[in-house]
Amino acid sequence: QKLVTSEKRVGCSHYKRRAKFVTPCCNKFYMCRYCHDENESHYFNRKTVTELICTECDTRQRVQAECEKCGVRFGRYTCLVCNLFDDEDRNQYHCDGCGICRVGGRGRFFHCEVCNMCLPLQLKIDGHRCVENVSRANCPVCLDDIHTSRIPCHIPDCGHLLHRTCFEELLSSGHYACPTCQTSMMDMNQLWEYLDSEVLSTPMPKEYENYFVDILCKDCHKDSTVKFHVVGLKCMHCGAYNTCRTKKKEICESETTQCSGNSNNNNSVSNINISSSSNIMNGGTPSTSSSNGESRSTAMTSTTTTTTSTSSTSTSTSNTNRCNEQHSSFGNSNRD
């Protein structure tokens, strides 16, 4: 019998096909799993389907490639492993490693056994950072599934995945670090150079001219001891400002003991409040308030406010121990 393929476009907004699933979870009829999930309070696994209904002749039958009554093919692409039928040619192929069907063509992708997902072939040539079963985790932004999602995913250098739409939303709101590990997701050299110029043009109060702090870089993951500056703390290894304070150790260059050990220093600063912008890369105008109350503007968008007060309290008691509680020009832009 010659198979018949109807020319009229049928299906739903997600797939063009000529069959409805009989969902075993609720015994209802839906064109696809997305239509089901949008209307029900539970999720539907299409691999559990055993019956479908032909939309051409309304015949209920077992899952197969074409209708047993009218002979129409349910989809130009058919995968009976995934129970997937699609009339649109998107170079679909089934990957046994992923356990699902992919789009884009088998020749353009390879399956990474560690990441346990298909990746662009270029990453096999250039190399990539493997994260075990990375696609099985949900998107850290919208918390929706990544592995079976029809939304393309973005793969930053750190290897953690997020939906491309979520990645673009992060950039548009001024967030440039991975939501999972806080590593920079794009080339930040332009911002680091800008912050270098800000540091040079922003003198620190005399009390902080030789004031050192310990930091951890979120990009290269190395520790270093650097001079404290209100604009940001620059990593001595990679030059990034994506850093955070790690310890309560503050050392003055002119002394052999910690600054906090000098209880007779009545000019020590007891508190510093730093707030930095997340929109520097978007071309705004930052303003910096110095300790004498004067304010100046630059060509990009950022606000840096420094408030100092004198007291007999040691400086180290105003700092916290945890990395995620410390101030950094890059880190603040990634937190509310």
Phi, psi and omega per residue, in radians:
Q1 nan 2.320 3.135
K2 -1.384 2.258 -3.134
L3 -1.244 2.502 -3.137
V4 -1.848 2.347 3.069
T5 -2.131 1.941 -3.121
S6 -1.246 2.511 -3.104
E7 -1.520 -0.300 -3.129
K8 -1.241 2.519 -3.092
R9 -1.504 2.101 -3.137
V10 -2.209 3.058 3.123
G11 2.028 -2.567 -3.111
C12 -2.317 -3.001 -3.134
S13 -1.236 -0.265 -3.104
H14 -1.676 -0.735 -3.110
Y15 -2.422 2.576 3.004
K16 -1.781 1.915 -3.081
R17 -2.644 2.979 -3.087
R18 -2.101 0.690 3.120
A19 -2.663 2.596 3.027
K20 -1.953 2.469 3.088
F21 -1.430 2.483 2.919
V22 -1.676 1.820 -3.019
T23 -1.318 2.096 -3.101
P24 -1.222 -0.343 -3.105
C25 -1.275 -0.568 -3.113
C26 -2.360 0.049 3.094
N27 0.981 0.777 3.078
K28 -2.092 3.016 -3.080
F29 -1.938 2.164 3.102
Y30 -2.426 2.608 3.136
M31 -1.208 -0.600 -3.129
C32 -2.741 3.041 -3.107
R33 -1.180 -0.526 3.133
Y34 -1.221 -0.701 3.071
C35 -1.060 -0.694 3.106
H36 -1.121 -0.873 -3.053
D37 -1.154 -0.484 3.116
E38 -1.287 -0.335 -3.062
N39 -1.992 -0.197 -3.110
E40 -2.041 2.860 -3.124
S41 -1.589 0.080 3.122
H42 -2.301 2.921 -3.113
Y43 -1.716 2.689 -3.063
F44 -2.083 2.208 3.076
N45 -1.660 1.947 -3.045
R46 -1.158 -0.336 3.130
K47 -1.256 -0.224 3.127
T48 -1.540 -0.064 -3.105
V49 -1.225 2.357 3.080
T50 -2.093 -0.279 -3.113
E51 -2.331 2.652 3.029
L52 -2.522 2.962 -3.133
I53 -2.165 2.224 3.092
C54 -1.235 2.240 -3.128
T55 -1.392 -0.153 3.115
E56 -1.500 -0.714 -3.082
C57 -2.185 0.053 3.104
D58 1.046 0.552 3.121
T59 -1.575 2.199 3.074
R60 -1.495 2.295 -3.008
Q61 -2.746 3.022 3.091
R62 -1.238 2.860 -3.139
V63 -1.218 2.184 3.117
Q64 -2.764 3.044 -3.025
A65 -1.334 -0.586 -3.126
E66 -2.368 2.796 -3.080
C67 -1.215 2.346 -3.122
E68 -1.312 -0.221 -3.116
K69 -1.805 -0.954 -3.066
C70 -1.732 -0.175 3.061
G71 1.395 0.084 3.141
V72 -1.239 2.484 3.090
R73 -1.497 2.308 -3.027
F74 -1.253 -0.429 3.088
G75 -2.878 2.534 3.117
R76 -1.086 -0.611 2.993
Y77 -1.838 2.230 -3.123
T78 -2.317 2.250 3.030
C79 -2.227 1.933 -3.112
L80 -1.416 -0.130 3.028
V81 -1.343 -0.788 -3.138
C82 -1.633 -0.085 -3.010
N83 0.950 0.862 -3.112
L84 -1.962 2.239 3.079
F85 -2.234 2.267 -3.102
D86 -2.595 2.245 3.130
D87 -1.495 -0.239 -3.131
E88 -1.566 2.359 3.129
D89 -1.511 1.881 3.119
R90 -2.174 0.457 -3.113
N91 0.970 0.825 3.141
Q92 -1.226 2.619 3.031
Y93 -2.687 2.657 3.120
H94 -1.681 2.268 3.094
C95 -1.864 2.076 3.130
D96 -1.165 -0.575 3.133
G97 -1.168 -0.779 3.110
C98 -1.300 -0.508 -3.109
G99 1.432 0.151 -3.122
I100 -2.455 3.039 3.056
C101 -1.563 2.470 3.107
R102 -2.025 2.862 3.071
V103 -2.069 2.761 3.097
G104 1.980 -0.239 3.128
G105 1.751 2.252 -3.099
R106 -1.080 -0.574 -3.094
G107 -1.251 -0.212 -3.115
R108 -1.712 -0.044 -3.063
F109 -2.348 2.790 3.002
F110 -2.354 2.667 -3.134
H111 -1.665 2.056 3.090
C112 -1.496 2.144 -3.076
E113 -1.233 -0.477 3.137
V114 -1.393 -0.919 3.098
C115 -1.180 -0.400 3.112
N116 1.071 0.770 3.108
M117 -2.779 2.861 3.078
C118 -1.438 2.332 -3.131
L119 -2.196 2.720 3.087
P120 -0.988 2.462 -3.080
L121 -1.036 -0.497 -3.139
Q122 -1.085 -0.550 3.121
L123 -1.211 -0.447 3.073
K124 -1.259 -0.571 3.134
I125 -1.366 -0.838 -3.093
D126 -1.400 -0.383 -3.071
G127 1.616 2.630 3.113
H128 -2.608 2.819 3.120
R129 -1.527 2.063 -3.114
C130 -1.401 2.365 3.008
V131 -2.215 2.083 -2.999
E132 -1.036 2.228 3.108
N133 0.883 0.720 -3.002
V134 -1.119 -0.609 -3.071
S135 -1.343 -0.190 3.134
R136 -1.365 -0.225 3.082
A137 -1.482 2.688 3.111
N138 -1.346 2.810 3.086
C139 -1.079 2.240 -3.094
P140 -1.222 -0.166 -3.135
V141 -1.666 -1.013 -3.098
C142 -1.686 -0.178 3.114
L143 1.154 0.278 3.066
D144 -1.573 2.895 -3.103
D145 -1.135 2.498 3.095
I146 -1.832 -0.705 -2.990
H147 -1.056 -0.756 -3.099
T148 -1.827 0.135 -3.098
S149 -1.267 2.560 3.063
R150 -1.515 -0.073 3.090
I151 -1.470 2.256 3.121
P152 -1.040 2.579 3.141
C153 -1.841 2.677 3.084
H154 -1.824 2.419 -3.112
I155 -2.042 1.692 3.080
P156 -1.265 3.033 -3.077
D157 -1.089 -0.470 -3.123
C158 -1.260 -0.306 3.090
G159 1.696 -0.204 3.113
H160 -1.370 2.501 -3.055
L161 -1.737 2.620 2.947
L162 -2.682 2.724 3.134
H163 -1.067 2.520 -3.141
R164 -1.079 -0.660 3.111
T165 -1.118 -0.656 3.105
C166 -1.206 -0.662 3.095
F167 -1.075 -0.765 3.139
E168 -1.161 -0.614 3.092
E169 -1.174 -0.659 3.083
L170 -1.074 -0.803 -3.132
L171 -1.113 -0.712 -3.110
S172 -1.178 -0.413 3.120
S173 -1.691 0.088 3.043
G174 1.563 0.318 3.119
H175 -1.856 2.117 -3.031
Y176 -2.048 0.106 -3.119
A177 -1.888 2.631 3.099
C178 -1.073 2.254 3.136
P179 -1.113 -0.347 -3.105
T180 -1.518 -0.839 -3.030
C181 -2.106 -0.040 3.107
Q182 1.196 0.224 3.053
T183 -1.352 2.540 3.128
S184 -1.019 2.338 -3.094
M185 -1.690 -0.017 -3.128
M186 -2.641 3.032 3.138
D187 -1.206 2.008 -3.069
M188 -1.846 0.211 -3.060
N189 -1.018 -0.626 3.133
Q190 -1.093 -0.733 3.116
L191 -1.212 -0.705 -3.141
W192 -1.107 -0.683 3.105
E193 -1.132 -0.665 3.089
Y194 -1.115 -0.761 3.131
L195 -1.169 -0.563 3.044
D196 -1.023 -0.789 3.135
S197 -1.172 -0.590 3.101
E198 -1.161 -0.697 3.117
V199 -1.102 -0.755 -3.125
L200 -1.150 -0.569 -3.083
S201 -1.647 0.048 -3.130
T202 -2.106 1.626 3.129
P203 -1.212 2.509 3.112
M204 -1.557 2.720 3.047
P205 -1.024 2.743 -3.064
K206 -0.984 -0.613 -3.114
E207 -1.102 -0.354 -3.050
Y208 -2.020 0.194 -3.132
E209 -1.132 -0.579 -3.130
N210 -2.165 0.738 -3.055
Y211 -1.841 2.096 -3.047
F212 -1.956 2.555 3.108
V213 -2.373 2.745 3.081
D214 -1.620 2.369 -3.112
I215 -2.330 2.823 3.013
L216 -2.139 2.265 3.105
C217 -1.517 2.260 3.138
K218 -1.434 -0.169 3.112
D219 -1.603 -0.892 -3.129
C220 -1.749 -0.126 3.065
H221 1.068 0.639 3.109
K222 -2.038 2.619 3.100
D223 -1.581 2.635 3.041
S224 -2.761 2.791 3.084
T225 -1.965 2.100 -3.024
V226 -2.296 2.861 3.040
K227 -1.207 2.380 3.107
F228 -1.229 2.382 3.035
H229 -2.527 2.470 -3.052
V230 -1.183 -0.476 -3.136
V231 -1.235 -0.752 -3.141
G232 3.050 2.912 -3.126
L233 -1.960 1.964 -3.016
K234 -1.562 2.300 3.098
C235 -1.161 2.328 -3.134
M236 -1.332 -0.251 -3.062
H237 -1.655 -0.865 -3.075
C238 -1.971 -0.136 3.100
G239 1.427 0.150 -3.128
A240 -1.456 2.699 3.035
Y241 -1.788 0.159 3.092
N242 -1.423 1.219 -2.994
T243 -2.263 2.952 3.060
C244 -2.573 2.699 3.090
R245 -1.264 2.514 -3.062
T246 -2.081 -0.467 -3.050
K247 -2.372 3.005 3.092
K248 -1.628 0.243 -3.067
K249 -1.501 2.009 3.062
E250 -2.126 2.223 -3.046
I251 -2.145 2.328 3.023
C252 -1.593 2.345 -3.093
E253 -1.096 -0.558 -3.061
S254 -1.461 -0.076 -3.103
E255 -2.152 2.734 3.097
T256 -1.655 -0.193 3.119
T257 -1.893 2.898 3.121
Q258 -1.187 2.570 -3.135
C259 -1.043 -0.614 -3.094
S260 -1.200 -0.255 -3.134
G261 -1.404 -0.207 -3.125
N262 -1.598 1.626 -3.096
S263 -1.374 -0.185 -3.124
N264 -1.611 0.022 -3.121
N265 -1.434 1.742 -3.095
N266 -1.404 -0.141 -3.128
N267 -1.731 0.115 -3.122
S268 -1.211 2.539 -3.131
V269 -1.513 2.278 -3.017
S270 -1.658 -0.333 -3.073
N271 -2.699 2.449 3.085
I272 -2.358 2.235 3.081
N273 -1.952 2.067 -3.090
I274 -2.061 2.319 3.065
S275 -2.400 2.090 -3.085
S276 -2.046 2.774 -2.989
S277 -1.491 2.725 3.051
S278 -1.848 0.091 -3.038
N279 -2.028 0.360 -3.112
I280 -1.062 -0.687 -3.093
M281 -1.220 -0.248 -3.083
N282 -1.579 0.090 3.008
G283 1.393 0.695 3.103
G284 -1.650 -2.702 -3.101
T285 -2.270 1.822 3.123
P286 -1.380 2.582 3.034
S287 -2.134 2.445 -3.078
T288 -2.106 2.188 3.089
S289 -1.768 2.143 -3.130
S290 -1.589 3.100 -3.034
S291 -1.194 -0.357 3.132
N292 -1.597 0.133 3.028
G293 1.595 -0.106 -3.123
E294 -1.378 2.568 -3.105
S295 -2.190 2.526 3.082
R296 -2.420 2.739 -3.112
S297 -2.009 2.613 3.046
T298 -2.171 -2.980 -2.987
A299 -1.516 0.076 -3.100
M300 -2.339 2.952 -2.961
T301 -1.633 1.983 3.117
S302 -2.976 2.549 3.031
T303 -2.148 2.263 3.127
T304 -2.250 1.996 -3.088
T305 -2.049 2.230 3.139
T306 -2.074 2.160 3.109
T307 -2.066 2.136 -3.122
T308 -2.100 2.580 3.081
S309 -2.558 2.565 -3.103
T310 -1.692 2.532 3.098
S311 -2.869 3.013 3.124
S312 -1.575 0.005 3.140
T313 -1.287 2.459 -3.121
S314 -1.157 2.616 -3.055
T315 -1.201 -0.604 -3.009
S316 -1.148 -0.409 -3.101
T317 -1.283 -0.191 3.139
S318 -1.585 -0.020 -3.109
N319 -1.875 2.676 3.115
T320 -1.804 2.919 -3.036
N321 -1.582 -0.456 -2.936
R322 -1.559 2.509 -3.112
C323 -1.110 -0.719 -3.064
N324 -1.375 0.014 3.065
E325 -1.844 0.015 -3.067
Q326 -1.605 2.918 -3.091
H327 -1.682 2.431 3.003
S328 -2.694 2.567 -3.083
S329 -1.033 -0.653 -3.104
F330 -1.507 -0.681 -3.060
G331 -1.160 -0.670 -3.119
N332 -1.103 -0.534 -3.103
S333 -1.250 -0.132 -3.119
N334 -1.942 0.258 3.109
R335 -2.393 2.586 3.062
D336 -1.466 nan nan
